[in-house]
Amino acid sequence: MEKEIGRIIHYFARVGVAVCEITGGRLERGDIIRISGRRTELYQQVDSLEVDHRAVPSADRGVKVGLKVNARVRPNDRVFKYADDPEKMSRI
């Protein structure tokens, strides 16, 4: 089961970091996310989460966070969080 928690507002290609605006729920380091858009389909675990260039363990609704991504993402891509345990990632 997954829940939409935000959208990508910017992508820094040189460093592979996306800025995500959290619009619902909470995003924590270690969560499994899916980033989906017209030309994007990416599954990954959140390893790096930053607010104002400072590492944070989690971010709530209304916060813009930087997160390291494994592939190119685009503005307006939607970000989903898996509600179940992280082991679900191994079955994807």
C-alpha positions in Angstrom: 0.0 0.0 0.0 1.3 3.5 -0.8 0.3 7.0 0.0 1.1 10.2 -2.0 3.2 12.4 0.3 4.6 15.1 -2.0 5.9 16.3 -5.4 9.2 17.1 -6.9 9.8 20.8 -7.4 13.4 20.9 -8.5 16.2 18.5 -9.6 19.9 19.2 -9.3 21.4 16.9 -12.0 25.1 17.5 -11.1 24.7 16.2 -7.6 21.7 13.9 -8.1 19.5 15.7 -5.5 15.8 16.4 -5.8 13.8 19.0 -3.8 10.5 17.5 -2.7 7.6 19.5 -1.2 5.9 17.4 1.4 2.1 17.8 1.0 0.8 15.0 3.1 2.1 12.8 5.8 5.7 12.5 7.0 8.9 11.4 5.2 11.6 9.7 7.3 15.1 8.5 6.5 14.8 4.7 5.7 11.3 5.0 4.1 10.7 3.3 0.8 9.4 5.8 -1.8 8.3 5.7 -5.4 8.7 8.8 -7.6 6.3 8.7 -10.6 5.7 11.0 -13.6 5.1 10.9 -17.3 8.7 9.9 -18.0 9.8 8.8 -14.5 9.3 5.6 -12.5 11.8 5.2 -9.6 11.7 3.1 -6.5 14.3 3.7 -3.7 15.0 3.9 0.0 15.4 7.4 1.5 19.1 7.4 2.6 19.7 11.2 2.7 17.2 13.8 3.9 18.1 17.5 4.3 16.3 20.7 5.2 18.3 23.9 4.6 21.5 21.9 4.0 21.2 20.2 7.3 20.6 16.5 7.7 17.3 15.7 9.4 15.7 12.3 10.4 12.3 13.3 9.2 10.1 16.0 7.6 6.5 16.8 8.0 3.8 18.4 5.8 4.6 21.8 4.4 8.4 21.3 4.4 10.7 21.3 1.4 13.4 18.7 1.7 16.4 17.7 -0.4 16.8 14.0 -1.0 19.5 12.1 -2.9 17.9 10.1 -5.8 19.3 7.2 -7.8 18.1 8.5 -11.2 16.8 11.7 -12.9 13.5 13.0 -11.8 11.5 15.9 -13.0 9.4 18.8 -11.6 5.9 17.8 -10.8 6.7 14.1 -10.4 4.6 12.7 -7.6 6.3 11.1 -4.6 4.6 8.1 -2.9 5.6 6.4 0.4 5.0 2.8 1.1 2.9 2.4 4.3 4.1 -1.1 5.0 7.5 -2.4 6.1 10.7 -1.7 4.2 11.0 -5.4 3.2 8.3 -4.8 0.6 11.0 -3.1 -1.5 12.6 -6.6 -2.1 9.4 -7.8 -3.8 9.2 -4.9 -6.3 
